[in-house]
């Protein structure tokens, strides 16, 4: 004869039958552990299969027994924030400006007129100024990103 509601109180809590919600909570904990790198894909798949097949709270507890509950107390390792304009974008701007200057000089040389040469020279000056400004911005951003890092051991501050 199956146990009734009065008999459930006499059973140990681990022997109680698990509900769909209980299984979903264990699967959510497994997902979090997988995302945090605590489980491999194979372990995750195996444990989810066991969770879906579990019938009691004891079986569910065994699936997550080696996984910590909640977030870790230490801070996770994270990458430093990157500046909006990095070295790669600075290189792209510099390369584009250099190509534009080369095209302008080639156009002025092939045109042969004094007006075209003067216009190309003026635009080349703007391009060279852009190169200097971009170089300064890249250097400044590199300096700022290094400023937040701790100094290596044995270096004076």
N, C-alpha and C positions, 0 to 999 in steps of 0.2 A: 504494500500500500504506500503511495507517495506521501511524503511529509506535507502537512498542511501548514497554514500560517502560524499556528501556535508552535509547531515543531521546528520552524525555521529559526526561532530564537535560541533553541537549544543547540543548533548546529554552529560550528565554528564559522566565523565570517569568511574564511578562505574557502570553505566548502560550499558556499552559496553559489547559485548559478549566475553566470555573467549575462548581462543584457547587451543589446546592440550598442547602447551608449557606452558601456564599459569597454567593449572592443574598440569602438571609435576613439576613445580617449587613449588607449594603449597604442593604436596605430598613429595617432597624432604625436605621441611621445617618440615613437620610432622614426617618424618623419623628421622631427626636430633633431634627433640624434644623427640621422643620416646627413642632414644639411650641415650640422656642426662638424662632420667628419668622424664621428664616433663609430659609425657602422659602414661597412663596404656595401656595395649594391647587392651582392649575393646575400650577405647577412640580413640586410633590410628586407629583401624579398622573402627569405626563409622565415623571418620572424613575423612578417605580416601574414603569411600563410598560417603560421601557428596561432596567431591572434584570432584569425577568422574561424579557426577550428576549435578554439578553446571553449570550454563549457563552464569552468568555475573561475572564481577570483584567484585561486591559488595558481592555476595554469597561466592566467594573465600576468600575475605578479612575477612568475618565473621568467617570462619573456623579457621583462624590463628590469630584472634584478641588478644587472651590472651597469645600468645607465643612470647617471645622476639625475635627481629630480630638480627641475628649475635651471636657471642659468648659472654658470660658474661664477664664483665670487671675484676672480681675477679679471682684469680687462683683457679682451681678446686683442691679439696683435692686429694692428691696422696700418694701412699705408698712409703716409703723410699726405695732407691735402696738396693737390697740384695747383699751380697757378693757372689762371685762365689762358695766358699767352706763354707757352712753353718754348723750349728750344726748337722743337720740330716746326712750330708755326713760324718762328723767327727765321729758320733756315728757308722755309718756303717763301716768305716775303722777300728775303735777301736774294734768293735765286730768281724770283720773278722780276725784281727790280733790275738785277744785272742783265737779264735777257732783254728787258725793255730798253735799257741803255745801249746794248749792242745793236738792237734793231734801229734805234734812233740814229746812232752813228753810221750805220750802213746806209740808211735812207738819205742822210745828209751827204754822204760821200758820193752816192750814185746820182743824186739830183744835180750836183755841180753848181747850184746857185748859192749866192751869199746869204740870201734870206732863209733858205732851207737849212743851211749850215748853222746860222745863228739860232734858229728855232730849235734845232736838234741839240745844240750846245746848251741852251737854256733848259730844255727838258731833261737833258742828261744831268745837269746840276741838281734839279729836283730829285731825280732818281738817286743820285749819290747822297743827297741829304737824307732821303728815306732810308738808305742803307745804314747811315750813321745812327739815325734815331732808332731803327730796329735793333741794331747791335747794342745800343745802350739799354733798351728795354729788356732784351734777353739777359744781359749781364746783371741788370738790377733785379730781375726776377730770380735768377740763380742765387744772387746774394741773399735775397729775402728768404728763399727756401732753405738755405743753409743756416740762416740765423736761428731758426727754431730747433735745430738739431743739437744734441749735447756734444761737447767737445770730446775728442778721443782722450783716453787716459794719458797722463803725463804732459798734457798741453796746458800752457798758461792761459788764463781767461782774460 
